[in-house]
Amino acid sequence: MVTTKKTRNLLDSFSPTLGFDHQDLKDNVGNFLLKRRCIERLRIEVDPMLQSKEVPDNERSRTDFWMRDPCFVSGWSRHLGAKLQHFCMVDYGKQAVLRKSSILQILSQNCKLLKTVDLLNMYIDTSGCETMSSLVSMTLHCVEVPGGALDYMNTFMPKLQTMVLYGVVGVERGHLTFSEMKFLSLGLSNPAEAVFINLPKLEKLQLKMKCPRELEIVAPRLKPYSFNLEVPEQSKVHIRY
């Protein structure tokens, strides 16, 4: 499904009676987008009927199967990047985390006006990104990232105000020092070694995760907060606000 700002369900390339070919689907989506201009809001989502399909074992190493593969993303993002401000992609189920994707790097190079990015079901390489100076909101859901992803994001997303991480795997440690951030929802599926949160403008905080071995929070403007945090005896937690 491709959804733009003005029209919903503009393309549906899957029919249970016709079967499904992954390259035809991506070709159709790419060709459709290349015929459009001035798209400000774009959502690319694999239909739930396709999400339920298993990927054959002999095809799981193929990068062309996934909607976030570099060639596909580069093609439409170069064409639409001058106007695109809001982008969401939901890839092909949990199996989409099998290979790293450079989608963030490509978006940072081609889409300089992006304000919001939502990415679901993928393995994201956060290295090599250019500064995304317009980005104010980032959501990652059921995503795998490298161990230092939080530090990378801290560097190339300097104006971020909202960050939502839910079901994120792979983070080992990180220092969050975003100067403009007001809302943080941190949901890490694996216990990190250390996470340091120093956010001078943070107003709302949600923690739904396995507690890191060391967790420090400095947030002088913090108002409501919600913790779903099991703290093992060996963990150290410090909160100042």
C-alpha positions in Angstrom: 0.0 0.0 0.0 1.2 3.5 -0.9 -0.5 6.4 0.8 0.2 10.0 -0.1 -1.2 13.2 1.5 -4.1 13.6 -0.8 -5.2 10.1 -1.8 -5.3 6.8 0.1 -4.9 3.3 -1.3 -3.5 4.6 -4.5 -1.8 1.3 -5.3 -2.6 -2.3 -4.4 -0.4 -4.7 -6.3 -1.5 -7.9 -4.5 -4.4 -10.0 -5.4 -5.0 -13.4 -3.8 -6.3 -14.7 -7.2 -3.3 -13.5 -9.1 -0.6 -14.5 -6.7 2.4 -12.3 -5.6 5.7 -11.5 -7.2 7.9 -9.4 -5.0 9.9 -7.7 -7.8 6.7 -6.8 -9.6 5.3 -5.2 -6.5 8.4 -3.0 -6.0 8.6 -2.1 -9.6 5.0 -1.0 -9.6 5.5 1.0 -6.4 8.7 2.6 -7.8 7.1 3.5 -11.2 4.0 4.9 -9.5 6.1 7.2 -7.3 8.4 8.3 -10.1 5.3 9.7 -11.9 4.4 11.9 -8.9 5.9 15.2 -7.7 5.5 17.5 -4.7 4.6 14.7 -2.3 5.0 15.9 1.2 3.7 12.9 3.1 4.4 9.3 2.1 3.6 5.9 3.8 4.7 2.7 2.2 3.3 -0.4 3.9 3.2 -4.0 3.0 -0.4 -5.3 3.1 -1.3 -7.5 6.1 -2.1 -10.3 3.7 1.5 -10.2 2.5 2.8 -9.8 6.0 1.3 -13.2 6.9 3.2 -15.0 4.1 6.4 -16.8 4.9 9.6 -16.1 2.9 11.0 -19.2 1.4 14.3 -20.2 2.9 16.1 -20.0 -0.4 15.1 -16.4 -0.9 15.9 -15.0 2.6 19.3 -13.7 1.5 17.9 -11.6 -1.3 18.0 -7.9 -0.8 15.6 -7.1 -3.6 12.7 -8.7 -1.7 12.4 -6.0 1.0 10.8 -2.6 0.5 13.7 -0.9 2.2 16.5 -2.2 0.0 18.9 0.5 -1.1 18.2 0.6 -4.8 14.5 0.9 -4.4 14.7 3.6 -1.7 17.4 5.6 -3.6 15.2 5.6 -6.7 12.1 7.2 -5.4 13.8 9.4 -2.7 16.0 11.2 -5.2 12.9 12.0 -7.1 10.7 13.1 -4.2 13.3 14.3 -1.7 13.0 18.0 -2.5 9.4 18.2 -1.1 9.0 15.1 1.2 8.4 16.1 4.9 6.8 13.0 6.5 7.7 9.4 5.8 6.6 6.1 7.1 7.6 2.6 6.0 6.3 -0.7 7.3 8.4 -3.6 5.8 7.6 -7.2 5.3 7.0 -8.6 8.8 9.6 -9.6 11.4 11.6 -11.4 8.7 12.7 -8.0 7.4 15.3 -7.7 10.1 17.5 -10.4 8.4 19.8 -7.9 6.7 21.0 -4.4 7.4 19.4 -1.5 5.5 21.0 1.9 4.8 17.6 3.5 4.5 18.4 6.2 7.1 21.6 7.1 5.3 19.8 7.4 2.0 17.0 9.5 3.5 19.5 11.8 5.1 21.2 12.4 1.8 18.1 12.8 -0.4 15.4 14.2 1.8 16.6 17.3 3.5 13.2 18.6 4.5 12.1 15.5 6.4 10.4 16.4 9.7 9.0 13.0 10.8 10.3 9.4 10.1 8.5 6.2 11.2 10.2 2.9 10.4 8.8 -0.5 11.3 10.1 -4.1 10.8 13.7 -3.7 9.6 17.4 -3.9 10.5 18.7 -0.3 10.3 22.4 0.7 9.9 22.7 4.1 11.6 26.2 4.8 10.5 27.2 7.1 7.7 24.2 9.4 7.9 24.3 13.1 7.0 22.8 15.6 9.4 19.0 15.7 9.4 18.5 19.2 10.6 14.8 19.4 9.9 13.9 16.1 11.7 11.8 16.6 14.8 10.2 13.2 15.3 11.6 9.7 15.0 9.7 6.4 15.6 11.3 2.9 15.4 9.1 -0.1 16.0 10.3 -3.7 16.0 13.7 -2.7 14.6 17.2 -4.0 15.1 20.1 -1.5 15.2 23.8 -1.5 15.8 25.1 -1.2 19.4 26.0 2.5 19.1 22.8 3.6 17.4 21.7 6.0 20.1 25.0 7.9 19.9 24.8 8.1 16.1 21.3 9.4 16.3 22.3 11.9 18.9 24.9 13.3 16.4 22.9 13.5 13.1 19.5 14.4 14.5 20.3 17.6 16.4 16.8 19.1 16.4 14.9 16.0 17.5 11.9 16.8 19.8 10.2 13.4 19.9 11.8 9.9 20.0 9.8 6.7 20.3 11.6 3.4 20.3 9.5 0.3 20.8 10.7 -3.3 20.6 14.2 -2.1 19.5 17.0 -4.7 19.6 20.8 -4.3 19.6 21.5 -1.1 21.6 24.5 -1.7 23.8 25.1 1.8 25.2 24.2 5.4 24.5 24.3 9.0 25.5 21.1 11.0 24.8 21.8 14.7 25.0 19.3 16.2 22.5 19.0 19.9 23.3 15.4 20.2 22.0 13.8 16.8 23.0 10.5 17.1 24.9 9.2 13.5 24.7 11.1 10.3 25.0 9.7 6.7 24.9 12.4 4.2 25.3 11.6 0.5 24.7 14.7 -1.6 24.4 14.2 -5.3 24.1 17.7 -6.3 25.3 19.4 -5.0 28.4 22.1 -2.4 27.4 25.3 -1.9 29.3 24.7 1.7 30.0 22.3 4.5 28.9 22.8 8.1 30.0 19.9 10.5 29.4 20.6 14.2 29.8 17.8 16.2 28.2 17.4 19.8 29.5 13.9 20.3 27.8 12.4 16.8 28.4 8.9 17.1 29.7 7.5 13.5 29.3 9.4 10.2 29.7 8.3 6.6 29.2 10.5 3.7 29.9 9.2 0.2 28.8 12.3 -1.9 28.7 14.8 -4.2 30.4 16.9 -2.1 32.7 20.5 -1.4 31.5 23.3 -2.2 34.0 23.7 1.5 34.4 20.9 4.0 33.8 21.2 7.7 34.6 18.5 10.3 33.9 18.9 14.1 34.2 15.8 16.0 33.2 15.1 19.2 35.1 11.8 19.9 33.3 10.4 16.4 33.6 6.7 16.3 34.4 4.8 13.1 33.8 6.8 9.9 33.6 5.9 6.3 33.3 8.3 3.5 34.1 7.8 -0.2 33.4 11.2 -1.2 34.5 12.4 -4.3 36.2 15.7 -3.4 38.0 18.0 -6.3 38.7 20.2 -6.1 41.9 23.3 -5.5 39.9 21.8 -2.5 38.0 22.4 1.1 39.0 19.7 3.7 38.4 20.1 7.4 39.1 17.3 9.9 38.4 17.7 13.7 38.8 14.9 16.2 37.9 
